[in-house]
C-alpha cells in the first residue's frame, strides 16, 4: 500500500496463489500511525481517509469493512466502471512496484525463507523512502 506520491506505507508478503482481496484488510491494519507536529490537537491519524483500488477488490464485504475503519472506498465496480478512470491513481502503485522489483533479489526470488525475503522487502522500502527524503543523495 502506497500513498499518493508512491511512498510505501505498508507491505505484506503472501503466497503467489493468494488473491489480493484477502490481503487488503490486514494491509490496511498494518499502516503505522502518522505522527504530526508537536502541539497539534487530536490523535494521530492511523489510516488514510480514502482508498483507491481496482476491480479485483470490488466486494460489498470489503466496502463495509473499510467504512467501519473510517476509510472511504473508491473501488472500481465490475461491469460498470472503466479501468481508465482509475489509471491516474494506479500508475503510482505500479511505479512503486517497479522500483521495488528493480532490486534484483526481490525481482527474482532467490531466498527460500520468507523472513529473509521480508527483510529485503523492508530494506527496499526504506531505500525508497530515503530517496524521497534526500533525492540528491541518489540511493
C-alpha positions as CSV (number, residue, x, y, z in Angstrom):
1,X,0.0,0.0,0.0
2,X,1.4,3.4,-1.0
3,X,0.4,7.0,-0.5
4,X,-0.3,9.3,-3.4
5,X,3.4,10.1,-4.1
6,X,4.5,6.5,-4.1
7,X,5.9,6.2,-0.6
8,X,5.3,2.7,0.8
9,X,3.0,2.8,3.8
10,X,2.7,-0.9,4.5
11,X,4.0,-4.1,2.8
12,X,2.8,-7.7,3.1
13,X,4.4,-10.9,1.9
14,X,1.9,-13.6,0.7
15,X,1.8,-16.7,-1.4
16,X,1.7,-16.3,-5.1
17,X,-1.7,-18.0,-5.3
18,X,-3.4,-15.9,-2.7
19,X,-5.9,-13.4,-4.0
20,X,-5.1,-9.8,-3.4
21,X,-8.6,-9.0,-1.9
22,X,-7.8,-11.3,1.0
23,X,-4.7,-9.3,1.9
24,X,-6.4,-5.8,1.8
25,X,-7.7,-5.5,5.3
26,X,-4.5,-6.9,7.1
27,X,-2.5,-4.4,4.9
28,X,-4.8,-1.5,5.9
29,X,-4.4,-2.5,9.6
30,X,-0.6,-2.6,9.2
31,X,-0.3,1.1,8.4
32,X,1.6,2.8,11.2
33,X,0.2,5.9,12.8
34,X,1.1,9.3,11.4
35,X,2.9,11.5,13.8
36,X,2.1,15.1,13.3
37,X,3.7,18.3,14.6
38,X,4.0,18.7,18.3
39,X,1.2,20.6,19.9
40,X,-1.4,19.8,17.3
41,X,-4.6,18.8,18.9
42,X,-6.2,15.4,18.4
43,X,-5.0,11.9,18.0
44,X,-2.6,10.9,15.2
45,X,-4.4,9.6,12.2
46,X,-3.9,5.9,11.8
47,X,-5.5,5.2,8.4
48,X,-5.9,7.0,5.2
49,X,-9.2,8.9,4.6
50,X,-9.9,7.1,1.2
51,X,-8.6,4.1,-0.7
52,X,-8.4,3.7,-4.4
53,X,-8.3,0.1,-5.8
54,X,-9.1,-1.7,-9.0
55,X,-12.0,-4.1,-9.8
56,X,-10.3,-7.1,-8.1
57,X,-11.3,-5.6,-4.7
58,X,-14.9,-4.9,-5.6
59,X,-16.8,-6.6,-2.8
60,X,-19.6,-5.4,-0.5
61,X,-17.8,-7.0,2.4
62,X,-14.6,-5.1,1.7
63,X,-16.5,-1.9,1.2
64,X,-18.3,-2.4,4.5
65,X,-15.1,-3.2,6.4
66,X,-13.3,-0.2,5.0
67,X,-16.2,2.1,6.0
68,X,-16.2,0.7,9.6
69,X,-12.5,1.7,9.7
70,X,-13.3,5.2,8.6
71,X,-12.0,4.9,5.1
72,X,-14.0,6.0,2.0
73,X,-13.6,3.1,-0.5
74,X,-13.0,4.3,-4.1
75,X,-13.2,0.8,-5.7
76,X,-13.9,0.3,-9.3
77,X,-17.2,-1.7,-9.8
78,X,-17.2,-4.7,-12.0
79,X,-19.1,-4.3,-15.2
80,X,-19.9,-0.6,-14.5
81,X,-16.7,1.5,-14.1
82,X,-14.0,1.8,-16.7
83,X,-10.4,0.9,-15.7
84,X,-9.2,4.0,-17.5
85,X,-10.6,6.3,-14.8
86,X,-8.5,4.6,-12.2
87,X,-5.3,4.9,-14.2
88,X,-4.2,8.2,-12.7
89,X,-4.1,6.6,-9.3
90,X,-3.0,3.1,-10.3
91,X,0.2,4.2,-12.1
92,X,1.6,5.4,-8.8
93,X,1.3,1.9,-7.3
94,X,2.7,0.3,-10.5
95,X,5.6,2.7,-10.5
96,X,6.4,1.9,-6.8
97,X,6.2,-1.8,-7.5
98,X,8.6,-1.4,-10.5
99,X,11.0,0.5,-8.2
100,X,10.9,-2.3,-5.6
101,X,11.2,-5.1,-8.2
102,X,14.2,-3.2,-9.6
103,X,16.1,-4.6,-6.6
104,X,17.3,-7.9,-8.2
105,X,16.8,-10.0,-5.1
106,X,13.2,-9.1,-5.0
107,X,12.5,-9.4,-8.7
108,X,13.8,-12.9,-8.9
109,X,13.2,-14.8,-5.6
110,X,16.4,-16.4,-4.6
111,X,15.5,-16.6,-0.9
112,X,13.8,-19.8,0.3
113,X,13.0,-18.4,3.7
114,X,10.2,-15.9,3.9
115,X,11.7,-14.0,6.8
116,X,14.8,-13.1,4.7
117,X,12.6,-12.0,1.8
118,X,10.5,-9.9,4.2
119,X,13.7,-8.2,5.5
120,X,14.9,-7.5,1.9
121,X,11.4,-6.1,1.1
122,X,11.6,-3.7,4.1
123,X,15.1,-2.7,3.2
124,X,14.0,-1.8,-0.3
125,X,11.0,0.2,1.0
126,X,13.4,2.1,3.4
127,X,15.6,2.9,0.4
128,X,12.6,4.2,-1.5
129,X,11.6,6.4,1.5
130,X,15.2,7.7,1.7
131,X,15.1,8.5,-1.9
132,X,12.1,10.8,-1.3
133,X,13.7,12.4,1.8
134,X,17.1,13.0,0.2
135,X,16.6,13.0,-3.6
136,X,20.1,14.4,-4.3
137,X,21.9,11.6,-2.5
138,X,21.0,9.1,-5.3
139,X,20.3,6.0,-3.2
